[in-house]
Amino acid sequence: MKKLLLLAFLILLLSGNAFGGQKYNPYNNTWETTRDNSTMKYNPYNNAWGYEQPDSTMEYNPYNNSWDYN
C-alpha cells in the first residue's frame, strides 16, 4: 500500500513539471500556463499582454494578417 501511494505521489509530482509554471496575468485577470523563464510582453497590434520567452521577437504572419511573437 505504501508503494502504491508513493508511486501515485511521484506521478502527480512529475506531471506538474511537464506543463511548466502557472503565472497570473494581471492585465486580463487570468492564469496562464507558461515556461518558467517567461516574461510579460505587450503586443501593440493586438492590444494585449501575455507571457512570452525573453528572446522572442515580433513577426508578421501574412496568412493570418497578424503580428505574433515567435
Secondary structure, DSSP 8 states (H G I E B T S, - for coil): -HHHHHHHHHHHHHHHHHS-EEEEETTTTEEEEE-TT-EEEEETTTTEEEEE-TT--EEEETTTTEEEE-
